[in-house]
Amino acid sequence: MTKFTPKLTSLILLTLASLLGYWLIWSWFPLRPYFNTVPLQDVNSLAPSLLAGLGYGLLLLALFGLYWLAFRAVQDGLAKPSFLFLLGTAALFAIPLLQTYPINANDLYRYVIRGRVSSVYGQSPYAMPPDAFPDDPFLPLAGEWADATSPYGPLWELLAAGTTAVTQNNLWAGLLAFKLVGLLAHLACGWLIWRLLARAAAATQRSFTLLWLWNPALLLMFVVDGHNDVLMMVWQLVAIWWWRQKRPLLTLLFLLLGALTKPIGLLPLPFFAVAIWRELENGTARLRVFGLGMMLGGTVVFLSFLPFGSPLDLLARLVRESSGAPGFSPSTLLLLILGELGQPLTPEFIASVASWARLPYVLLGLWLLWLGWRYGRSPLKAAADFLAAYTVQALSFRLWYSTWPFLWLLLEDEQAHAHVPFRLQAGLWFLLNVQLSVLIYGHLRVYLLGGSQLAAHLIGIPFVFLLPLLISFFTSRRAA
């Protein structure tokens, strides 16, 4: 139970100040006036000046600063909030965010539109893109992805179909429904993290749960933008719970459910498979667990794709996406430099660069598997490393990629720390810098760099991918 001490009163003041910040975001970027307008909006269009962009950046920094002060107060034992306090304040922050326009990712609209492919038109979103239904009233809102089929797993598409079957032609209700899914999944993750940290020191359990629930980047991604990655993370946290309970079959099943929500969820699965193989006592136990796992997994995959047809359509879609449309990534910076030097940036050349960028990533995955096999290195650490590396090698980096490693970094070390571990620090700075990067590729590029994508990438790539590591390195050394 929360004890209202003077120190907790200061935490309440931080709560109120944070709530004010989120209220300012809602008042600045309200959903209601713009939710059904074309073209779709973003930070650049709703804050259309260099001064406005600076104001948005300062607001983000203020929210992260309040978040960090709250974390330090809880970590140092100066405030001892209950889980209900942490959960309730996170839900309070989300109230204005549910009414905020999805300023940094408009996938929310495609959740509605692709859900209607199934619920309204009775077709598979893996076979039929939105523009196959030219009379759909929401088609203009599909934007650049109007001719693209779904890149998500069948569990997500089943949820999307069910949601849009309820909201029908009410776009406002559809958007709010998907935002609410993101909020509920975010809170569910917070509860699971609290439970998973039950064996840690009390201050660590409270403060690390706050690091999830109060995180401005996660609230912006999962509530403002309603991004579906958080539902995948719910399954992954349940898998970690079963792994800690020594239930290997359930561990593998829930990791698979995460991948069937969003295919990127496949990446942690091999590391847990290796860890489980090592932990099982003999060949008979391994045959039983992995034999049953393959049968159960195959059945789940079959049943989840049954309403939509073959999973090969999804696989083909993912292959196309991974080999084209470069943007905001180290590979894109390389392409821009080569283009400046006279190299024609043909689709074939871009695909070739993407393939070469994947080679060291595959080698890293094999090395991480070997570390797990030979030395029993934690699969949580391997998952964090592999997902972080994915964000670096991806041809087209997206803001929500930065959320993927954070979950694993948060749980990979339960011991109490006087200071945040280097890896977790880097994950926190990565989340912040990614949020600020929209100002580099938007306002800074437009108003100070003459619209140059190359100049924006020369600033943005080190800012996003190198600066978090450097800051964390020096702060960790100073703390030591």
Secondary structure, DSSP 8 states (H G I E B T S, - for coil): -----HHHHHHHHHHHHHHHHHHHHHHHSBSTTTTT-SS---HHHHS-SHHHHHHHHHHHHHHHHHHHHHHHHHHTTS----HHHHHHHHHHHHHHHHTB---S--HHHHHHHHHHHHHTT---TTT--GGG-TT-TTGGGGGGGTT----S-HHHHHHHHHHHHHHTT-HHHHHHHHHHHHHHHHHHHHHHHHHHTTTS-HHHHHHHHHHHHT-HHHHIIIIIS--THHHHHHHHHHHHHHHHTT-HHHHHHHHHHHHHHSGGGGTTHHHHHHHHHHHSSSHHHHHHHHHHHHHHHHHHHHHHHTTT--THHHHHHHHHHHTS--BSSHHHHHHHHHHHTT----HHHHHHHHHHHHHHHHHHHHHHHHHHHHH---HHHHHHHHHHHHHHH-SB--GGGGGHHHHHHHHS--S--SS--HHHHHHHHHHHHHHHHHHIIIIIHHHTSTT-HHHHHHHHHIIIIIHHHHHHHHHHHHH-
